[in-house]
Amino acid sequence: MTLGEKQRLFTQLVGQLITWSYANGYELTFGDAYRTPEAAAANAAAGKGIARSLHTLRLAVDLNLFIHGEYRTRTEDYRAIVTGKQIGR
C-alpha cells in the first residue's frame, strides 16, 4: 500500500470514528494533525514526543474528548472510543 493510499484510508477511518463518537454522545475537537519533521524532532528533543511521529506522514491525529461538555483526559474516558463500546458516562 502506498503512503497516499494509507493517508486516504486513515482519513476515511478518522471520519468514521468521529461519526461514531457523536452518534454515541461523545464530542471531539482536533489537537495536532500534521507536524513537520522539524517540529516532531523539536518535540522529541524536549521530551514531548518522538522524532519519527506518524503525524509527519499524515497518519496520526490527536483528538480532544468531551463528555457532557467537559474536557476529559483520563485514559479510561477514551476507552469506549478505542473499543467501539459505550461506557457508563
DSSP file (Angstrom, degrees, kcal/mol; ACC not computed):
  #  RESIDUE AA STRUCTURE BP1 BP2  ACC     N-H-->O    O-->H-N    N-H-->O    O-->H-N    TCO  KAPPA ALPHA  PHI   PSI    X-CA   Y-CA   Z-CA
    1    1 A M              0   0    0      0, 0.0     2,-0.0     0, 0.0     0, 0.0   0.000 360.0 360.0 360.0 131.6    0.0    0.0    0.0
    2    2 A T     >  -     0   0    0      1,-0.1     4,-2.3     4,-0.0     5,-0.2  -0.302 360.0-109.8 -75.4 164.1    1.4    3.4   -1.0
    3    3 A L  H  > S+     0   0    0      1,-0.2     4,-2.7     2,-0.2     5,-0.2   0.911 120.5  53.2 -59.6 -42.8    1.7    6.3    1.5
    4    4 A G  H  > S+     0   0    0      1,-0.2     4,-2.2     2,-0.2    -1,-0.2   0.893 108.5  49.1 -60.8 -40.5   -1.1    8.1   -0.3
    5    5 A E  H  > S+     0   0    0      2,-0.2     4,-2.3     1,-0.2    -1,-0.2   0.906 111.4  49.8 -65.2 -41.6   -3.4    5.1   -0.1
    6    6 A K  H  X S+     0   0    0     -4,-2.3     4,-2.8     2,-0.2    -2,-0.2   0.915 110.7  50.3 -62.0 -43.0   -2.6    4.8    3.7
    7    7 A Q  H  X S+     0   0    0     -4,-2.7     4,-2.4     2,-0.2    -2,-0.2   0.905 111.1  47.9 -63.1 -42.3   -3.4    8.5    4.1
    8    8 A R  H  X S+     0   0    0     -4,-2.2     4,-2.0     2,-0.2    -1,-0.2   0.903 114.0  46.6 -67.4 -40.5   -6.7    8.3    2.3
    9    9 A L  H  X S+     0   0    0     -4,-2.3     4,-2.6     2,-0.2    -2,-0.2   0.924 111.7  51.7 -65.2 -44.1   -7.7    5.2    4.3
   10   10 A F  H  X S+     0   0    0     -4,-2.8     4,-2.5     1,-0.2    -2,-0.2   0.919 109.2  50.3 -58.3 -44.7   -6.7    6.9    7.5
   11   11 A T  H  X S+     0   0    0     -4,-2.4     4,-2.1     1,-0.2    -1,-0.2   0.912 110.8  49.1 -61.1 -43.4   -8.7   10.0    6.7
   12   12 A Q  H  X S+     0   0    0     -4,-2.0     4,-1.9     1,-0.2    -1,-0.2   0.916 112.2  48.2 -62.1 -43.6  -11.8    7.8    6.0
   13   13 A L  H  X S+     0   0    0     -4,-2.6     4,-2.4     2,-0.2    -2,-0.2   0.867 108.6  53.0 -68.2 -36.6  -11.4    5.9    9.2
   14   14 A V  H  X S+     0   0    0     -4,-2.5     4,-2.5     2,-0.2    -1,-0.2   0.910 108.0  52.5 -63.0 -40.4  -11.0    9.1   11.3
   15   15 A G  H  X S+     0   0    0     -4,-2.1     4,-2.4     1,-0.2    -2,-0.2   0.909 109.5  48.3 -59.9 -42.5  -14.2   10.3    9.7
   16   16 A Q  H  X S+     0   0    0     -4,-1.9     4,-2.7     2,-0.2    -2,-0.2   0.891 110.6  51.6 -64.7 -39.6  -15.9    7.1   10.8
   17   17 A L  H  X S+     0   0    0     -4,-2.4     4,-2.5     2,-0.2    -2,-0.2   0.910 110.8  47.6 -63.1 -42.7  -14.5    7.4   14.3
   18   18 A I  H  X S+     0   0    0     -4,-2.5     4,-2.3     2,-0.2     5,-0.2   0.927 112.3  49.3 -64.9 -44.6  -15.8   11.0   14.6
   19   19 A T  H  X S+     0   0    0     -4,-2.4     4,-2.1     1,-0.2    -2,-0.2   0.932 112.9  47.1 -60.3 -46.9  -19.3   10.0   13.3
   20   20 A W  H  X S+     0   0    0     -4,-2.7     4,-1.2     1,-0.2    -1,-0.2   0.914 110.2  54.0 -59.8 -43.8  -19.5    7.1   15.7
   21   21 A S  H ><>S+     0   0    0     -4,-2.5     5,-2.9     1,-0.2     3,-0.6   0.930 111.3  43.0 -59.8 -48.1  -18.3    9.3   18.6
   22   22 A Y  H ><5S+     0   0    0     -4,-2.3     3,-1.4     1,-0.2    -1,-0.2   0.870 110.7  56.1 -67.6 -36.1  -21.0   11.9   18.0
   23   23 A A  H 3<5S+     0   0    0     -4,-2.1    -1,-0.2     1,-0.3    -2,-0.2   0.736 110.1  47.7 -65.7 -21.6  -23.7    9.2   17.5
   24   24 A N  T <<5S-     0   0    0     -4,-1.2    -1,-0.3    -3,-0.6    -2,-0.2   0.124 126.3 -94.3-109.5  19.2  -22.8    7.8   20.9
   25   25 A G  T < 5S+     0   0    0     -3,-1.4    43,-0.6     1,-0.3     2,-0.3   0.560  84.3 123.2  87.4   9.1  -22.8   11.0   22.9
   26   26 A Y  E   < -A   67   0A   0     -5,-2.9     2,-0.4    -6,-0.2    -1,-0.3  -0.768  44.1-154.2-101.4 149.9  -19.1   12.0   22.7
   27   27 A E  E     -A   66   0A   0     39,-2.6    39,-2.8    -2,-0.3     2,-0.3  -0.941  12.0-167.8-122.0 148.2  -17.8   15.3   21.3
   28   28 A L  E     -A   65   0A   0     -2,-0.4     2,-0.3    37,-0.2    37,-0.2  -0.943  13.6-170.9-133.8 151.0  -14.4   15.8   19.9
   29   29 A T  E     -A   64   0A   0     35,-1.7    35,-3.2    -2,-0.3     2,-0.3  -0.941  35.5-103.4-129.5 159.4  -12.1   18.6   18.8
   30   30 A F  E     +A   63   0A   0     -2,-0.3    33,-0.2    33,-0.2     3,-0.1  -0.604  33.1 177.2 -81.9 141.5   -8.8   18.3   16.9
   31   31 A G        -     0   0    0     31,-3.6     2,-0.2     1,-0.4    -1,-0.1   0.214  65.2 -10.5-101.0-126.7   -5.5   18.6   18.6
   32   32 A D        +     0   0    0      1,-0.2    30,-3.6    -2,-0.1    -1,-0.4  -0.522  61.3 161.4 -73.4 139.6   -2.4   18.1   16.4
   33   33 A A        +     0   0    0      1,-0.5     2,-0.4    28,-0.2    27,-0.3   0.576  65.4  22.9-117.2 -73.6   -2.9   16.7   13.0
   34   34 A Y        -     0   0    0     24,-0.1    -1,-0.5    23,-0.1     2,-0.4  -0.797  62.8-175.5 -99.4 139.8    0.2   17.4   10.8
   35   35 A R        -     0   0    0     20,-0.8    23,-0.2    -2,-0.4    -3,-0.0  -0.997  25.2-125.1-126.9 135.8    3.6   18.0   12.3
   36   36 A T     >  -     0   0    0     -2,-0.4     4,-2.5     1,-0.1     5,-0.2  -0.416  29.5-112.5 -69.1 155.7    6.6   18.9   10.2
   37   37 A P  H  > S+     0   0    0      0, 0.0     4,-2.3     0, 0.0     5,-0.2   0.871 120.2  54.4 -57.1 -34.8    9.6   16.7   10.7
   38   38 A E  H  > S+     0   0    0      2,-0.2     4,-2.3     1,-0.2     5,-0.2   0.907 108.5  47.2 -66.0 -41.8   11.4   19.6   12.3
   39   39 A A  H  > S+     0   0    0      2,-0.2     4,-2.5     1,-0.2    -1,-0.2   0.898 111.9  50.6 -66.4 -39.9    8.5   20.1   14.8
   40   40 A A  H  X S+     0   0    0     -4,-2.5     4,-2.4     2,-0.2    -2,-0.2   0.915 111.4  48.2 -63.1 -42.6    8.5   16.4   15.6
   41   41 A A  H  X S+     0   0    0     -4,-2.3     4,-2.5    -5,-0.2    -2,-0.2   0.901 111.6  49.8 -64.5 -41.0   12.3   16.4   16.2
   42   42 A A  H  X S+     0   0    0     -4,-2.3     4,-1.6     2,-0.2    -2,-0.2   0.908 110.9  49.4 -64.7 -41.5   12.0   19.5   18.4
   43   43 A N  H  <>S+     0   0    0     -4,-2.5     5,-3.4     2,-0.2     6,-0.4   0.917 111.6  49.5 -61.8 -42.7    9.2   17.9   20.4
   44   44 A A  H ><5S+     0   0    0     -4,-2.4     3,-1.5     4,-0.3    -2,-0.2   0.908 108.7  52.0 -63.5 -42.0   11.3   14.7   20.8
   45   45 A A  H 3<5S+     0   0    0     -4,-2.5    -1,-0.2     1,-0.3    -2,-0.2   0.822 110.2  49.6 -64.1 -30.1   14.3   16.8   21.9
   46   46 A A  T 3<5S-     0   0    0     -4,-1.6    -1,-0.3    -5,-0.2    -2,-0.2   0.392 120.1-110.5 -88.4   3.1   12.1   18.4   24.6
   47   47 A G  T < 5S+     0   0    0     -3,-1.5    -3,-0.2    -4,-0.2    -2,-0.1   0.739  89.6 112.3  76.7  23.1   10.8   15.1   25.8
   48   48 A K  S   <S-     0   0    0     -5,-3.4     2,-0.3    -6,-0.2    -4,-0.3   0.145  82.5 -26.0-114.4  17.8    7.3   15.7   24.4
   49   49 A G  S    S-     0   0    0     -6,-0.4     2,-0.4    -5,-0.2    -2,-0.1  -0.988  76.1 -66.9 167.1-163.7    7.1   13.1   21.6
   50   50 A I    >   -     0   0    0     -2,-0.3     3,-1.0     1,-0.1    -6,-0.1  -0.929  28.8-130.3-123.6 148.2    9.1   11.1   19.1
   51   51 A A  T 3  S+     0   0    0     -2,-0.4     2,-0.3     1,-0.3   -10,-0.2   0.847 107.2  49.8 -65.2 -35.3   11.1   12.3   16.1
   52   52 A R  T 3  S+     0   0    0    -12,-0.1    -1,-0.3   -11,-0.1     5,-0.1  -0.268  81.7 167.2-100.3  47.8    9.5    9.8   13.7
   53   53 A S    X   -     0   0    0     -3,-1.0     3,-1.5    -2,-0.3     4,-0.4  -0.295  44.9-129.5 -61.3 141.1    6.0   10.7   14.6
   54   54 A L  G > >S+     0   0    0      1,-0.3     5,-2.7     2,-0.2     3,-0.9   0.671 104.8  76.6 -65.6 -15.4    3.2    9.4   12.3
   55   55 A H  G > 5S+     0   0    0      1,-0.2     3,-1.2     4,-0.2   -20,-0.8   0.850  86.6  60.1 -60.4 -32.2    1.9   12.9   12.3
   56   56 A T  G < 5S+     0   0    0     -3,-1.5    -1,-0.2     1,-0.3    -2,-0.2   0.740 108.2  43.9 -69.1 -20.5    4.8   13.7    9.9
   57   57 A L  G < 5S-     0   0    0     -3,-0.9    -1,-0.3    -4,-0.4    -2,-0.2   0.341 116.4-113.8-101.0   4.8    3.3   11.2    7.5
   58   58 A R  T < 5S+     0   0    0     -3,-1.2    -3,-0.2    -4,-0.3    -2,-0.1   0.871  87.5 116.0  61.7  38.8   -0.3   12.4    8.0
   59   59 A L      < +     0   0    0     -5,-2.7     2,-0.3   -26,-0.1    -4,-0.2   0.059  64.3  54.5-122.3  22.4   -1.1    9.1    9.6
   60   60 A A        -     0   0    0     -6,-0.4     2,-0.3   -27,-0.3    -2,-0.1  -0.989  53.6-178.9-151.5 149.3   -1.9   10.3   13.1
   61   61 A V        -     0   0    0     -2,-0.3     2,-0.5    -3,-0.0   -28,-0.2  -0.982  22.4-134.2-148.0 140.3   -4.3   12.9   14.6
   62   62 A D        -     0   0    0    -30,-3.6   -31,-3.6    -2,-0.3     2,-0.4  -0.831  22.7-163.7 -94.9 131.3   -4.8   13.9   18.2
   63   63 A L  E     -A   30   0A   0     -2,-0.5     2,-0.5   -33,-0.2   -33,-0.2  -0.943  11.4-143.3-116.9 137.6   -8.4   14.2   19.3
   64   64 A N  E     -A   29   0A   0    -35,-3.2   -35,-1.7    -2,-0.4     2,-0.4  -0.862  21.7-141.1 -98.2 131.6   -9.6   16.0   22.4
   65   65 A L  E     -AB  28  72A   0      7,-0.7     7,-2.9    -2,-0.5     2,-0.4  -0.763  17.8-175.1-101.6 136.0  -12.6   14.3   24.1
   66   66 A F  E     -AB  27  71A   0    -39,-2.8   -39,-2.6    -2,-0.4     2,-0.5  -0.998   4.3-171.4-127.6 132.8  -15.6   16.0   25.7
   67   67 A I  E >  S-AB  26  70A   0      3,-2.3     3,-1.8    -2,-0.4   -41,-0.1  -0.992  82.3 -11.6-123.4 122.3  -18.4   14.2   27.6
   68   68 A H  T 3  S-     0   0    0    -43,-0.6    -1,-0.1    -2,-0.5     3,-0.1   0.875 131.0 -56.4  53.1  39.9  -21.4   16.4   28.5
   69   69 A G  T 3  S+     0   0    0      1,-0.2     2,-0.5    -3,-0.1    -1,-0.3   0.452 112.2 123.0  77.3   0.4  -19.3   19.4   27.5
   70   70 A E  E <   -B   67   0A   0     -3,-1.8    -3,-2.3     1,-0.0    -1,-0.2  -0.850  64.8-123.8-101.8 126.0  -16.5   18.5   30.0
   71   71 A Y  E     -B   66   0A   0     -2,-0.5     2,-0.4    -5,-0.2    -5,-0.2  -0.468  30.3-159.3 -66.1 130.4  -13.0   18.0   28.6
   72   72 A R  E     +B   65   0A   0     -7,-2.9    -7,-0.7    -2,-0.2    -1,-0.0  -0.914  26.3 166.8-117.9 141.4  -11.7   14.6   29.6
   73   73 A T        +     0   0    0     -2,-0.4     2,-0.1    -9,-0.1    -1,-0.1   0.473  41.5 112.0-127.3 -10.2   -8.0   13.5   29.7
   74   74 A R    >>  -     0   0    0      1,-0.1     3,-1.1     2,-0.0     4,-0.8  -0.449  68.7-129.4 -72.0 140.1   -8.1   10.2   31.6
   75   75 A T  H >> S+     0   0    0      1,-0.3     3,-1.3     2,-0.2     4,-0.7   0.892 107.6  58.0 -53.2 -44.4   -7.2    7.1   29.5
   76   76 A E  H 34 S+     0   0    0      1,-0.3     4,-0.5     2,-0.2     3,-0.4   0.779  97.2  61.9 -63.0 -25.7  -10.4    5.3   30.7
   77   77 A D  H <4 S+     0   0    0     -3,-1.1     4,-0.3     1,-0.2    -1,-0.3   0.806 106.5  46.0 -67.5 -27.6  -12.5    8.1   29.3
   78   78 A Y  H XX S+     0   0    0     -3,-1.3     4,-2.0    -4,-0.8     3,-0.5   0.587  87.6  92.2 -87.4 -12.5  -11.2    7.3   25.8
   79   79 A R  H 3X S+     0   0    0     -4,-0.7     4,-2.6    -3,-0.4     6,-0.3   0.864  81.9  53.1 -55.9 -42.7  -11.6    3.5   26.1
   80   80 A A  H 3>>S+     0   0    0     -4,-0.5     4,-2.1    -3,-0.3     5,-0.9   0.894 109.8  48.5 -62.1 -39.2  -15.1    3.4   24.6
   81   81 A I  H <45S+     0   0    0     -3,-0.5    -1,-0.2    -4,-0.3    -2,-0.2   0.890 113.4  47.4 -68.1 -38.2  -14.0    5.3   21.5
   82   82 A V  H  <5S+     0   0    0     -4,-2.0    -2,-0.2     1,-0.2    -1,-0.2   0.889 122.3  34.0 -69.6 -39.7  -11.0    3.0   21.1
   83   83 A T  H  <5S-     0   0    0     -4,-2.6    -2,-0.2     2,-0.2    -1,-0.2   0.641 103.4-123.7 -92.4 -15.3  -13.0   -0.2   21.5
   84   84 A G  T  <5S+     0   0    0     -4,-2.1     2,-0.4     1,-0.3    -3,-0.2   0.690  73.7 117.9  78.5  18.3  -16.2    1.0   19.9
   85   85 A K      < -     0   0    0     -5,-0.9    -1,-0.3    -6,-0.3    -2,-0.2  -0.964  65.4-120.6-121.3 135.1  -18.2    0.2   23.0
   86   86 A Q        -     0   0    0     -2,-0.4     2,-0.3    -3,-0.1    -7,-0.0  -0.398  27.0-161.8 -69.2 148.0  -20.1    2.6   25.1
   87   87 A I        -     0   0    0    -10,-0.1     2,-0.3    -2,-0.1    -1,-0.0  -0.824  37.3 -78.7-120.8 165.1  -19.2    3.0   28.8
   88   88 A G              0   0    0     -2,-0.3     0, 0.0     1,-0.2     0, 0.0  -0.492 360.0 360.0 -63.6 124.8  -21.1    4.5   31.6
   89   89 A R              0   0    0     -2,-0.3    -1,-0.2    -3,-0.0   -22,-0.0   0.371 360.0 360.0-114.3 360.0  -20.8    8.2   31.3
